[in-house]
Amino acid sequence: MNTLHPIRSKATAVVVGGLAALMLAGSVFAASPAPAATAPTAKPDTACAAQRAAVKKDPSVPNLIALGNCEINRRYVTLDRLQGAVIVAPYLTSSDRTALENEINSTRTGLQGLKATIDADTTVDALKTDLPKIATDYRVYLLVVPQVHLTRGADAESAAAGRLTNLAGRLQELITFAQSQGRDVTAAKAALGAMNTDIGDAQGQLAGLSGKILALTPADWNGGTAAPVLNGARASEKSAHDELVAARNEAKAVIAALK
Amino acid sequence: MSNQNLRPVRLAACLVIAAVVLAACGATASSGPVGDAGAAAAGVTVPTWPATATPDWSYRPDGSSVPADATTQPTSTALAADGGGGNGGSGASSSAPGGLSAATDAQLEQLLQEANQALDAANAAASDDSAQSGQDEGAIP
């Protein structure tokens, strides 16, 4: 079973990467709903239901090992999906992409080692010590998943801010020229001023954000310090998004005033 | 005599004729002033070119009248002139007087689209976070 994993993992990564690319490509042309600012609600625990029922009925070594394998395997699937998302994310910075890839790989490697340990356990007591580590030592769903997506979001918004900054510079040139030609540029200047303010506010929200997200560890989650950082990142990205959308609309107002 | 033997004779004859014609032309050319002076001497009216270094933009060889501001540099009233540099158009393709050129409009639209695409990618990431984060780690005994 272990020897099959790398093959399955690569195949899954390819499929997931392709799906992620399709989803991303679709999202580019889709309407732009505002991102959620609050923490996602906990999903119901429906994974590995059969194995969990078996353990409840008979907490034997084979049943506990089967539950452990199921929990680890679904994390492999999630990590493959995350890897695909990181591969196709168009705006991740090089350093953030590398950091996420390293985190995903080290988490997978750690889980593979833990799986070997669990498979070798021979007592219920040993398994009751090792099985909880699947969650507490890696925090795939509570930490790694949001780290990937929030970093993607922060970098994409930073890219948007950069592009809007370029646009603002070009609009300033056009306003200056229009003014030199004796045109009334009052409205255009006001809209450009608001645009620059919004871009600056968004950049303030995003400054250093991905670094804070990526620095979090499972120990931070277990200690209660990671969740506030992640929730704060969600709020910052929501605010930055709103400000960047406003800046984009103000750019349109400048263009309209110059026409 | 064969044709081959006649060639040197023909060539010599041609050279003599050419020399005579050239001599006649030289005698005519040196017989009086050339250019404007020659034309004036011959009684032909010659237009007077401005003596200043600055070209006179109002000059029209056909004598037609020109607008009063014709001596200033040609300008476009459209922002198509793209003051301030950048990658804008040359101004030759202005879409409306006082407005943006088609090229500039397209450039601005492109910059807007690039910002939109980045914002859409941020939306996609937020949606994935909302859908996938916080999934139960599993009630592991």
Interface residues (C-beta under 8 A of the other chain):
Chain A: M23 L24 S27 V28 F29 A30 S32 P33 A34 P35 A36 A39 P40 T41 A42 K43 P44 D45 A47 C48 R52 V55 P59 L64 L67 G68 E71 T78 R81 A85 A89 P90 Y91 K128 L131 P132 I134 A135 R139 V140 Y141 L142 V145 P146 H149 L150 R152 G153 A156 E157 A159 A160 R163 L164 N166 L167 R170 L171 Q172 E173 L174 T176 F177 A178 S180 Q181 R183 L230 R234 E237 K238 H241 L244 V245 R248 A251 K252 I255 L258 K259
Chain B: T77 L79 A81 D82 G83 G84 G85 G86 G88 A96 G98 G99 L100 T104 D105 Q107 L108 L111 L112 E114 A115 N116 Q117 A118 L119 D120 A121 A122 N123 A124 A125 A126 S127 D128 D129 S130 A131 Q132 S133 G134 Q135 D136 E137 G138 A139 I140 P141
